[in-house]
Amino acid sequence: MDIWGEIGSSAGKIWSAFGGAVGKPLTAVELKRKVGVDDTMLCMALGWLAREEKVVIDRKGDKLYVSLK
């Protein structure tokens, strides 16, 4: 699988990790654990979803929170 396929696949896994719960935030650490990807792939997949306006990313202190839009 090429890098674009990996990013798209990881974005799909992130989307599925929420189980359709719109507005319920998960930390980046929780997502990484649920999806099973490294930091780089998590960031690329989150960027993909953010660009498509599918997720909201908030920073509170030193933590990133992600929720479905």
C-alpha positions in Angstrom: 0.0 0.0 0.0 1.3 3.5 -0.8 1.5 6.3 1.7 -1.7 7.9 0.5 -3.5 4.6 1.0 -2.0 4.3 4.5 -3.2 7.8 5.4 -6.7 7.2 4.1 -6.9 3.8 5.8 -5.8 5.4 9.1 -8.3 8.2 8.7 -11.0 5.6 8.3 -9.8 3.8 11.5 -9.9 7.1 13.4 -13.4 7.8 12.1 -14.5 4.3 13.2 -12.8 4.7 16.6 -15.5 7.2 17.6 -18.3 4.8 16.9 -20.5 7.6 15.5 -20.4 9.6 18.7 -20.4 13.2 17.4 -19.1 15.8 19.8 -17.6 13.2 22.2 -13.9 14.1 22.4 -11.0 11.6 22.6 -7.4 12.6 23.3 -4.8 12.1 20.7 -3.2 9.5 23.0 -6.6 7.6 23.3 -7.0 7.7 19.5 -3.4 6.4 18.9 -4.1 3.5 21.2 -7.4 2.6 19.7 -6.2 2.9 16.1 -2.8 1.4 16.5 -0.7 3.8 14.5 2.5 5.8 15.2 2.5 9.5 15.9 3.4 10.5 12.4 0.5 8.5 10.8 -1.9 9.8 13.5 -1.0 13.4 12.6 -1.3 12.8 8.9 -4.7 11.1 9.2 -6.0 13.8 11.5 -4.8 16.4 9.1 -6.7 14.6 6.3 -9.9 14.5 8.4 -9.5 18.1 9.6 -9.0 19.3 6.0 -12.2 17.6 5.0 -13.9 19.3 8.0 -14.9 16.0 9.5 -13.2 16.5 12.9 -12.7 19.3 15.4 -9.3 19.5 17.1 -8.9 21.5 20.3 -5.9 22.0 22.6 -6.4 22.2 26.3 -3.2 22.6 28.2 -0.7 20.1 26.8 -3.4 17.7 25.4 -5.1 17.5 22.0 -8.7 16.6 21.9 -10.4 15.3 18.8 -14.1 15.0 18.1 -16.3 14.3 15.2 -18.0 17.3 13.6 
